[in-house]
């Protein structure tokens, strides 16, 4: 069995550059200590994070305490939004439309089908590589939602919405011979995004 602790990043600060370089807010950095506390006794073999800075920052306290390096891997970054305002002026409604039509995407952006095509092979690779082990994977909300919808047939937008404001969020998922067998929530801190994130952040 492979156990993956999916660690959704803590609260990001959209004033800190473009989407991949958003750091955590001061609140997010403080909350990342809770991530370390949750993971400290989980016998984790390796730590991974997306290319976006906020996922690695969320795992920094744990990495330092456990002396396990953070391995940055490609392919599990957040969905690229593109020119979403050309489709819907309300970002939240645009997300709902994408969940209802997984092929929908704005110019320069990704559909949920696109996200699945790049994320799932990475996760399958980790499951195979770490058979019999537990790993922590720093990830993003939409990417995590797409992963869960791939493995759980009845996973819908409403399930995604249940954790959209949880920053950070740690989900423990178990896989046996590549098959999803169950999951449970280890940590969920409801912070939400800074007010200017939806206006500015997702389009950077």
PyMOL commands that set and color helices and strands:
alter all, ss='L'
color gray80, all
select helices_A, chain A and resi 14-16+19-21+26-39+53-66+84-86+91-100+112-129+141-151+157-163+197-203
alter helices_A, ss='H'
color red, helices_A
select strands_A, chain A and resi 2-8+12-13+23-24+44-49+70-72+134-139+166-176+179-190
alter strands_A, ss='S'
color yellow, strands_A
deselect
rebuild
show_as cartoon
